[in-house]
């Protein structure tokens, strides 16, 4: 059985959060309610929080770029 990959969940949560920010800005600039973008931000926040609290020792801000590069290299390389 494979263990959970907290680094992957952290990376997915951060990527989803980055892509949802333009949707929030677009909705607010058009005077619309950013419903879908807000739900996506909540989901990405939950992924990041779950990964950070579930990993033994957690993450520091210095580790995050290294974690992202390692995940991208592992799954795309």
N, C-alpha and C positions, 0 to 999 in steps of 0.2 A: 504494500500500500504506500502510495506517495504522500509525503507530508505536505502541508499547506505552504505555499510560497508567498510569504508576507511581502517580499520585495515586489513581486508582480502586482499584488493588490494595491500597494502604495503607488506604483508607477501608473497603473490604470486610473486610479482615483485622481492623480495629479493631471494626467493628460485630459481626462474628461472635464475637470475643473477649468483648465486653460481654454478648452474649446467652447465651454458654455458661457464664458464671460462676454464674448462678442454678441451672443444671443440676448443676454440680459441688457447690454447697452443698446442694442438695436430696438428691443421692445420698449425700453424706457424712452428712447428718443422719438419713437413713433406714438407715444402716449398710449401704449398697450400694456396690459398686465403680463409680466414675464412668467407665466404659469409653468410652462414646460421647462424653461431654463432654470427656474427656481427648484423644481423637482430634481433636475439633473445635478444642480449644485449640491443639493442635500444628499443625493446618492453618492456623489464623489467625496463629499465630506465624511460620510459614513465609512466609505472604503478606506480613506486615509486614516481616520481615527481608529478603525478596527485593526488595520495593519500596525499602526504605531503602538497600540495598547496590547496587542496579542504577541508581538515579537518579544522574546526575552531580551531585556535590556533596552528595548525601544530603538528609536532613531534620534540622531542629532542632526542639526541643520547642515553640518559639514559632511555627513554621510549621504545625504539625499542625491547630490549629483552623481556620486559614484554608484549608488544603487541603480539609478536610472540607466546609466551607461552599461552596467553589468546586465541588466534585464534586457535591454535592447540588443546587446551583443549576444546574449544567450539564445534569444528567440528569433532573431533575424540573421544571425551570423552563421 
